[in-house]
Amino acid sequence: MIIINANIVYMMFSSIVALTSGETLRLTIADRELNGTLVGLCNAETARFGPTEDFYSITGVVVNAAPINGCEPLQPPPYPRNDSLVWIALLARDSGASGCYFDRKILNAQKAGFGAALIYNYENTINAMQASSLGSKVLIPAAMVTRSCGTLLQEKFVYSPERDSRFNVAFREYFSFDFNVYVISFVAIICTSFILFALLWVSLLSAPASFCSLCSG
């Protein structure tokens, strides 16, 4: 007799469903002078260290870090804030050997008084940011964006005395939708259901007669 464990069935279905969700971070840019109208979007990926979950409660103003690569102590934000917005340091990822590790950049932003950090890549991809020896000291959230997103922020949305806090950046959890993945997952669920039904039917046919009499009432 074949015994079907409910926990195994649950794990199988959970694994299949997990394949359909591609979670990433979505950076949104809103214009306060247009009543919070959305004027820009970028994808991002949080660092693999620090309080990354804090991003979902942050709204802030992006500032060009100085120096931009963040490998030396940074200049502080333009002025102390007395509202709910935070200063977000915009840093550049280095393409050569003269740069430094991600955690050093972010730690320098933290020490300068920034509430979060964005690092834009030197190419239009997003890479996982791992820590070196300083990761445990990082207490602010950080994320990476593409080069084009970094350029967009620098050209239009970073702080300036004229713009001040006009453009606000916030972060949202974003689930990507890949139609092909969903179709494959749906077919996998149907096939798995058919196999489980067949196993159940075989187990009933091979059950003792006394068991089957109970099934028939």
ZISUL-V5430 format. One line per field, one symbol per residue. phi: phi as a letter, one per 20 degrees, with the letter a starting at -180 (. if undefined). psi: psi as a letter, one per 30 degrees, with the letter a starting at -180 (. if undefined). Layout:
phi=???
psi=???
This chain:
phi=.eddeffffffffffffffeddebededcddffdlmffcacbebcffebnefffgfddcbdecffcffemedgeffggafeccefdedfdddeeedfeebfgffgfffffffoeeacddefebecddfeeededgfefddfbbdcffffffgfffccffbgffldfdddcccfcdfcdgffffffffffffffffffffffffffefgfffffffen
psi=kkkjkeeeeeeeeeeeefffkjklkkkkkkjffhhgkkfkkkllkllgllifffefgkkakkkkljlffgflklkllelkkgafllkjkjlkkkfaffallefeeeeeeeffgkflkkkklglhlklkjllbfgeffkgllllklleeeeeeeeefflkleeechekkklklkkjljjeeeeeeeeeeeeeeeeeeeeeeeeeeeglleeeeeeef.
